[in-house]
Amino acid sequence: MISKVRSAAVIGIDAWTVEIEADVSASSGVPGRDGMVSIVGLPDAAVKESRDRIYPAFASSGFVPPRGSAVVNLAPADLRKEGAAFDLGIALGLLAASGNLDPGRLAGFAALGELALDGSLRPVRGALPLADRLASEKGLAGLLVPGPNAREAALAAGDRLPVYPVKSLRDAVRIVSGELSPAPFRASLSEYIADHRGREPDFDEVKGQPLARRALEIAAAGGHNVLMIGSPGTGKSMLAMRLPGILPPMTLAETLETSRIHSVLGLLSSGEPIVNARPFRAPHHTISDAGLIGGGHDPHPGEISLAHNGVLFLDELPEFKRSVLEVLRQPLENGFITISRATGSCTFPARFILCAAMNPCPCGMGDPELGCTCKIDEKRRYQKRISGPLLDRIDLQVDVRQLSQEELLRAPDGESSASIRRRVAIARRIQERRYAGSGFYCNAQLDSRGLRQFCAVSPAGESMLRSAIARFQLSPRAFDRILKVARTIADLAGKQNIAEDHLFEALTYRRSSLLSFCEKGR
């Protein structure tokens, strides 16, 4: 007898429906173990090991294991299956194929879950995209998931597919057979989308640093990348941690897209089944390129995808391996990363604000008055650890100076994050209206066509730009990014056109160009 039950597999961050077919050949042999169960359909080691988990689970749950040989097919056969999420579906399929469960009733269900040897269910990764995929299938009466995955699955399935949390294999069998008729688990996004602003670090705790504050406000308003350069202890990390708090609240689409990535990596909990605050990721400088962009034999998302719709903070930027930093160039330009392997390729979203920090020189002081003993050649070699093409992709480059004694002794007197966030939100709404239907969502996303259409410059401003190009030898990419920053500064000022003062301020943030010019003048 052949039974069928549906499940799903995660490839990258997307899910695909998998049909589990089970066939048990009648015989007087021993229970189907020790090679008598064959699992086909490109299973990985974890899927193949499910047969060694399932039979002890049968015995612990009071079910007679199927006798004879059994074949389990995971269709489509050309799609690689990995992980233990198929355990529950395979177990139910074998019970139905051996006559212990009605195959007709089972065909109306989908199942996800890892089986323990005692028959209990353990949670699985990727419940959100898996449930979203299965909810789009026709003819399903319900989705069986482990209890800890219930909220995550119910948020993804919504009203399209009833979700039933189960604690054990026995509970799953009782639900499929109709012996147990629990109410479906319900969850609403409104229950979990809460305002976390009160828990985030606030800018009113920062002393001084008006230039760095302004640069971060511009970065938040236009989605620009920013590099802070200063000696140790000047507050670069403190400032970076406050950047997510001035970004606009996440939209529903951003929430679901970000949560999907975290779900695939098993980073969601039953208490917080979605990501409802802007991500802030700060990997250590010893990270590998695979850890940063994602990878592996079957590619998984990396830190840049975990920072999607949020902030990626790279402290001590020159200490990262050159090869690691260079892989950032594609996602900084395109907002996604494509990883190719022999088994196929995966594309992960990676649209984030890069906030980086570095010391001005190897010793960190940067100024002889502060005790710096580094020679100019040593400083130049240190700064050249960051390539020109990568620096060109960082729109704002700002100095974070040492605080004076008076600034250190007095209480913080800066603006709060809430006050800055209001200006950022107004600027983002201006951009939203301006770019409606164009495919852009913020100034940092503009391409050459968008720059020509939305960043017109006055004749006086054009003259200033010509002078800056000649004096600082700006690359075409740097020139484009100056225009984007000037567009954001104008939006923050509530101005429709880019004026000279907006361009002048944008030029002051091209520190790498100015540094290059100053060094040539030595």
Salt bridges, closest charged atoms under 4 A:
GLU21 OE2 - LYS4 NZ 3.91
GLU49 OE1 - ARG53 NH1 4.00
GLU82 OE2 - HIS300 NE2 3.51
ASP87 OD2 - ARG53 NE 2.70
GLU114 OE2 - ARG122 NH1 3.90
ASP132 OD1 - ARG160 NH2 2.74
ASP132 OD2 - ARG260 NH2 2.97
GLU137 OE1 - ARG6 NH1 3.49
ASP159 OD1 - ARG186 NH1 3.90
GLU179 OE2 - ARG174 NE 3.44
ASP195 OD1 - ARG197 NE 3.84
GLU200 OE1 - ARG197 NH1 3.62
GLU205 OE1 - ARG242 NH2 2.47
GLU217 OE2 - ARG423 NE 2.77
GLU254 OE1 - ARG278 NH2 3.16
GLU257 OE1 - HIS308 NE2 3.05
ASP298 OD2 - ARG80 NE 3.29
ASP298 OD2 - HIS297 ND1 3.62
GLU303 OE1 - ARG281 NE 2.77
GLU319 OE2 - ARG385 NH1 3.44
GLU326 OE2 - ARG322 NE 3.62
GLU326 OE1 - ARG329 NH1 2.47
GLU333 OE1 - ARG393 NE 3.08
GLU333 OE1 - ARG477 NE 3.77
GLU333 OE1 - ARG481 NH2 3.57
ASP377 OD1 - ARG380 NH1 3.07
ASP392 OD1 - ARG510 NH2 3.53
ASP395 OD2 - HIS224 ND1 2.70
ASP395 OD1 - ARG481 NH1 2.70
ASP399 OD1 - ARG511 NE 2.56
GLU407 OE2 - ARG401 NH2 2.74
ASP413 OD2 - ARG410 NE 3.59
GLU415 OE1 - ARG423 NH2 2.71
ASP447 OD2 - ARG449 NH2 3.99
GLU462 OE2 - ARG466 NH2 3.15
ASP491 OD1 - ARG434 NH2 2.37
ASP491 OD1 - ARG487 NH2 3.21
ASP501 OD1 - HIS502 NE2 3.83
GLU505 OE2 - ARG214 NE 2.82
GLU519 OE1 - ARG380 NE 3.40
